[in-house]
Amino acid sequence: MLNHVLIPLDGSRLAEQAIYPIKHLLRPDGQITLLTVIQGEGDYHWAQEYLEPLAARLKLEGFRAQIEIREGDPARLIVERAARLGVDLIAMCTHGRSGLEKLLFGSVTGDVLSLTVCPVLVVPNRVRQQSGQDAPASDPSLGWTGQ
């Protein structure tokens, strides 16, 4: 079983889907670090309000959870934090972009995969969505519903 997992979150319900499988792979008192990368200091308050309830829920389920908020390039920060924290795994959900959309918006998951030596669990996007929309939180096929 895993001891420590880093889960990068971008504020979308889709990104949160990476939490569900980790709860089954992590030892009962394992450590989960929830990381959000912000674009400017003005986003810090939003990120803290977003991450704290998620961490509180994980703690209620018996996990040790901490939050981290960083500013900068998402992929590089994810890789750097994983290395510094000595995590066993990075778990992230892919937005499933392809074609022109991928060219325009890039892929943080793809960049992380190309930069890290840490194992990465990529949770696929099972719901095709328009850019900027959240995946429905009540769809049981997505796994963790934030409850």
Backbone hydrogen bonds, N-H to C=O, Kabsch-Sander energy under -0.5 kcal/mol:
donor,donor_aa,acceptor,acceptor_aa,energy
2,L,25,L,-2.4
5,V,31,Q,-2.3
6,L,89,L,-2.4
7,I,5,V,-0.5
7,I,33,T,-3.1
9,L,35,L,-3.4
16,E,12,S,-1.3
17,Q,13,R,-0.6
17,Q,14,L,-1.6
18,A,15,A,-1.5
19,I,16,E,-2.0
22,I,18,A,-0.8
23,K,19,I,-1.6
23,K,20,Y,-0.5
24,H,20,Y,-0.5
24,H,21,P,-1.1
25,L,21,P,-0.7
25,L,22,I,-0.9
26,L,22,I,-2.1
27,R,2,L,-2.6
30,G,27,R,-2.5
31,Q,3,N,-3.1
32,I,64,R,-2.9
33,T,5,V,-2.8
34,L,32,I,-0.6
34,L,66,Q,-2.8
35,L,7,I,-2.1
35,L,33,T,-0.6
36,T,68,E,-2.3
38,I,36,T,-0.6
38,I,70,R,-3.3
43,D,40,G,-2.0
44,Y,41,E,-1.6
47,A,43,D,-2.5
48,Q,44,Y,-2.4
49,E,45,H,-2.3
50,Y,46,W,-1.8
51,L,47,A,-2.7
52,E,48,Q,-2.3
54,L,50,Y,-0.7
55,A,51,L,-2.6
56,A,52,E,-2.5
57,R,53,P,-2.1
58,L,54,L,-2.0
59,K,55,A,-2.2
60,L,56,A,-2.0
61,E,57,R,-1.1
62,G,59,K,-1.7
63,F,58,L,-2.2
64,R,30,G,-2.9
65,A,63,F,-0.6
66,Q,32,I,-2.3
68,E,34,L,-2.5
70,R,36,T,-2.1
72,G,38,I,-1.4
77,L,73,D,-2.5
78,I,74,P,-2.6
79,V,75,A,-2.2
80,E,76,R,-2.5
81,R,77,L,-2.8
82,A,78,I,-2.2
83,A,79,V,-2.0
84,R,80,E,-2.6
85,L,81,R,-2.8
86,G,82,A,-1.0
87,V,82,A,-1.6
88,D,4,H,-2.9
89,L,4,H,-0.9
90,I,119,P,-2.2
91,A,6,L,-2.6
92,M,121,L,-2.6
94,T,123,V,-2.2
101,E,98,S,-1.0
102,K,98,S,-0.6
103,L,99,G,-2.0
104,L,100,L,-2.6
105,F,101,E,-2.7
106,G,102,K,-2.5
111,D,107,S,-2.2
112,V,108,V,-2.7
113,L,109,T,-2.6
114,S,110,G,-1.7
115,L,111,D,-1.2
115,L,112,V,-0.6
116,T,112,V,-2.3
121,L,90,I,-3.1
122,V,120,V,-0.7
123,V,92,M,-2.7
123,V,121,L,-0.7
126,R,124,P,-0.7
128,R,126,R,-0.5
133,Q,130,Q,-2.1
139,D,136,P,-0.8
142,L,139,D,-1.9
143,G,140,P,-1.4
144,W,142,L,-0.7
